[in-house]
Amino acid sequence: MAPSTGDGSPRDSSSHSYSFSEQYAAQPLVEESFHRGSLMFDRAIQAIPIEESQGQALASKKAKYNGRIKRWPGILLLVLFVGAAAVAISLFAINANKSSMERRDTVQKALANRARIETGVDNPIRIEKDDDGVVNNPKEYKPLGCELPDYQSKRGKIWAVSKNGTEVPVAMKGINWFGMETGMMAPFGLWDNDHNGTTVYAVANFLSANKFNSVRLPLCVENILGNKPLDVSFINRQTNRALDLTSYLSLVQTIVKGLGYRSISVMLSMHTLNLMNTDGSL
């Protein structure tokens, strides 16, 4: 149907011109938008199947997650460093301990040599080390069992006759060791210091080297009955550490053990009744 004019007559379409604007056309608008750099259509996103996308993501993760490969050289270096340090510390400790033991032995031998009594004979010097490293100063003297023989005098000699009939001539070579019959209640000389004094071990070694086989210990009856602890100032407890000073009789027992350690017999002699010897000797 043709358009009409205001008066109702039909309008001639040939006498009018029409123009078409491309501003609002769909296709040119889309193309122009790409040329102007529209934010909406500027980025082209390629569609990738899900399986391929997941595979690429895993491959990317595997390619980037290589921490173990980078970390193991450092761990190996740390282990080697710690191991080398442990070996070095162990070797240093062993050498230090060895040097310490050598210094200790040198000091102990010097102390033992100071306490040693010159024998005057060509006997080898006895060096006996205790379990704590102390030389020639045992913590205790081991008890020695012996058989009491039957002493018989015949043919101008004294014979020790055993139970099986064996007879051995006895020769006594001994000394007196005074001091226990006095108020000191201890043998003289055991105060061992830098100037004088000695030890039971040194006395026993000296007597044994010079073929002495007996010691007489004079005792006091009053000291035996009292059986009191000893004054520690009369005996050096460090260099005579095997001696028991808790009582008079315990000291006698440990001295007998110390002399018996060198196969020296001990004669216990009741020398006096009291300390002042007012009642005379026995």
C-alpha atoms as one frame of an Amber mdcrd trajectory, in Angstrom:
protein
   0.000   0.000   0.000   1.384   3.364  -1.075   1.645   6.186   1.376  -0.896
   9.002   1.164  -0.751  12.761   1.664  -2.689  14.816   4.103  -5.611  15.375
   1.750  -6.076  11.722   1.169  -4.422  11.478  -2.262  -1.743   8.904  -2.678
   1.886   9.994  -2.361   4.264   9.359  -5.154   7.170   7.442  -3.812   9.334
   8.233  -6.786   9.455  11.870  -5.926  11.094  11.230  -2.540  14.648  10.032
  -1.761  15.587   7.692   1.084  18.977   7.176   2.723  20.040   4.115   4.752
  22.399   4.697   7.675  24.953   2.022   8.299  25.594   3.312  11.823  23.087
   0.935  13.313  23.591  -1.954  10.945  24.424  -5.183  12.764  27.354  -6.419
  10.753  29.235  -3.115  10.317  28.749  -2.375  14.007  30.364  -5.656  14.941
  33.258  -5.166  12.574  33.737  -1.563  13.719  33.751  -2.627  17.321  36.704
  -4.960  16.677  38.584  -2.165  14.970  38.033   0.246  17.864  39.396  -2.202
  20.392  36.218  -2.973  22.293  36.858  -4.579  25.650  34.109  -7.064  25.058
  35.326  -8.401  21.714  39.025  -7.568  21.894  40.178 -10.927  23.378  39.764
 -14.055  21.379  39.408 -17.139  23.661  39.997 -20.421  21.984  37.737 -23.268
  22.998  39.640 -26.371  24.089  38.108 -29.736  24.914  37.973 -30.608  28.619
  40.219 -33.665  28.327  42.913 -31.744  26.455  42.689 -28.839  28.904  43.149
 -31.108  31.918  46.072 -32.871  30.243  47.829 -29.584  29.556  47.236 -28.450
  33.153  48.736 -31.643  34.547  51.684 -31.385  32.185  52.214 -27.793  33.301
  52.115 -28.807  36.964  54.541 -31.672  36.417  56.910 -29.461  34.539  56.868
 -26.814  37.260  56.858 -29.114  40.388  60.431 -30.247  40.427  61.306 -29.268
  44.028  62.712 -32.672  44.936  65.153 -32.593  42.074  66.384 -29.198  43.189
  66.423 -30.034  46.920  68.353 -33.336  47.112  71.819 -31.883  46.400  71.399
 -29.557  49.378  70.210 -32.395  51.595  73.151 -34.539  50.496  75.555 -31.697
  51.205  74.000 -31.195  54.651  74.302 -34.913  55.438  77.937 -34.937  54.336
  78.667 -31.839  56.399  77.001 -33.250  59.523  78.767 -36.599  59.056  82.154
 -34.937  58.612  81.533 -32.780  61.686  80.571 -35.839  63.752  83.700 -37.715
  62.646  85.892 -34.700  63.393  84.347 -34.251  66.846  84.772 -37.964  67.604
  88.417 -37.969  66.546  89.085 -34.824  68.554  87.410 -36.344  71.623  89.411
 -39.569  71.267  92.696 -37.686  70.926  91.826 -35.397  73.832  90.923 -38.360
  76.025  94.132 -40.158  75.057  96.218 -37.087  75.865  94.393 -36.668  79.173
  95.049 -40.304  80.116  98.731 -39.940  79.235  99.046 -36.816  81.390  97.236
 -38.547  84.248  99.535 -41.581  84.033 102.591 -39.334  83.996 101.426 -37.527
  87.137 100.519 -40.769  88.908 103.889 -42.335  88.094 105.632 -39.224  89.413
 103.659 -39.439  92.680 104.454 -43.145  92.996 108.135 -42.486  92.350 108.156
 -39.781  95.040 106.719 -42.199  97.604 109.023 -45.046  96.586 111.776 -46.052
  99.015 115.137 -46.774  97.399 115.875 -50.452  97.902 119.573 -50.428  97.067
 119.136 -53.549  94.943 118.689 -54.001  91.226 115.069 -55.033  91.314 112.689
 -53.739  88.653 110.410 -50.972  89.807 106.910 -52.276  90.380 104.172 -50.327
  88.654 100.656 -51.389  89.553  97.725 -49.392  88.247  94.324 -49.567  89.893
  91.068 -49.492  87.944  90.778 -45.726  88.482  94.267 -45.054  87.088  96.038
 -44.479  90.420  99.509 -46.037  90.490 100.917 -47.989  93.476  98.086 -46.947
  95.768  95.353 -49.607  95.681  91.883 -48.857  96.955  91.934 -52.102  98.894
  94.279 -54.984  99.531  92.865 -58.337  98.549  92.800 -60.829 101.414  95.260
 -63.707 101.059  94.399 -67.050 102.567  97.154 -69.141 104.055  97.551 -72.339
 106.016  98.855 -72.107 109.536 101.699 -74.644 109.548 103.052 -76.608 112.450
 106.301 -74.934 113.508 108.800 -77.394 114.902 112.320 -76.900 116.179 114.686
 -79.677 115.200 118.167 -80.145 113.824 119.085 -76.620 114.883 116.399 -74.966
 112.786 112.744 -74.053 112.843 110.691 -76.108 110.414 107.235 -75.411 109.037
 105.483 -78.740 108.733 102.311 -78.809 106.629  99.427 -81.254 106.900 100.727
 -83.381 104.035 104.052 -83.833 105.825 106.090 -81.353 103.808 108.824 -79.732
 105.889 110.328 -76.369 105.015 113.003 -74.598 107.083 111.875 -71.199 108.281
 114.168 -68.188 108.358 112.740 -65.039 109.938 114.049 -61.675 108.799 111.968
 -58.864 110.152 111.695 -55.416 111.667 109.774 -53.646 114.434 107.318 -50.992
 113.280 106.460 -48.890 116.311 103.666 -46.389 116.767 100.485 -48.347 117.416
 101.334 -48.713 121.114 101.360 -44.909 121.526  98.648 -42.282 121.704  98.903
 -41.893 117.921  97.475 -45.417 117.567  99.153 -45.666 114.143 102.534 -46.806
 112.800 105.080 -44.015 112.548 105.671 -42.387 109.180 102.312 -42.826 107.471
 101.651 -39.051 107.471 103.263 -38.976 104.000 103.852 -35.396 102.764 106.248
 -33.468 100.528 109.003 -33.490 103.175 108.874 -36.923 104.778 106.626 -39.852
 105.537 105.720 -42.948 103.560 102.931 -45.400 102.740 102.161 -48.997 103.657
 102.551 -49.959  99.996 106.034 -48.398  99.791 107.152 -50.041 103.058 105.940
 -53.460 101.907 107.719 -53.076  98.555 110.960 -52.061 100.268 110.863 -54.988
 102.699 110.010 -57.478  99.963 112.827 -56.237  97.712 115.324 -56.660 100.575
 114.090 -60.181 101.460 112.355 -59.239 104.718 109.496 -61.572 105.474 108.158
 -60.445 108.851 107.076 -57.310 110.719 106.413 -56.963 114.424 103.642 -54.515
 115.360 103.736 -53.490 119.051 100.199 -52.900 120.392  98.674 -51.325 123.475
  95.957 -53.092 125.469  94.289 -49.771 126.301  94.019 -48.941 122.597  92.565
 -52.356 121.844  89.916 -52.068 124.553  89.035 -48.486 123.597  89.025 -49.258
 119.839  88.534 -45.566 119.027  88.637 -43.890 115.603  92.030 -42.537 114.635
  93.094 -38.933 114.313  93.273 -38.449 110.537  96.202 -36.039 110.869  98.561
 -38.944 111.625  97.897 -40.817 108.374  97.692 -39.443 104.844  94.414 -40.920
 103.689  95.040 -40.039 100.036  98.259 -42.000  99.666  97.121 -44.728 102.086
  93.565 -44.995 100.860  93.304 -48.747 101.522  93.653 -48.226 105.271  90.512
 -48.245 107.393  90.720 -45.523 110.052  87.292 -46.025 111.584  88.748 -47.872
 114.581  91.996 -49.132 116.081  91.348 -52.785 115.222  90.223 -51.998 111.659
  93.537 -50.209 111.119  95.444 -53.243 112.414  93.522 -55.475 110.022  94.167
 -53.350 106.934  97.870 -52.963 107.772  98.148 -56.750 108.034  96.491 -57.040
 104.609  98.846 -54.450 103.132 101.947 -56.262 104.355 100.505 -59.646 103.428
 100.059 -58.314  99.893 103.865 -58.752  99.610 103.872 -62.079 101.497 105.136
 -60.493 104.707 103.971 -62.068 107.946 102.914 -59.867 110.875 103.541 -60.514
 114.556 101.024 -58.746 116.814 102.858 -58.007 120.047 101.083 -56.874 123.246
 103.689 -54.312 124.116 102.143 -52.138 126.851  99.086 -52.095 129.105  98.340
 -48.364 128.842  99.467 -45.404 126.806 101.728 -43.918 129.482 103.235 -47.326
 130.221 102.856 -46.685 133.959 102.149 -50.343 134.636 105.175 -51.548 132.753
 105.572 -53.456 129.550 104.177 -56.887 128.915
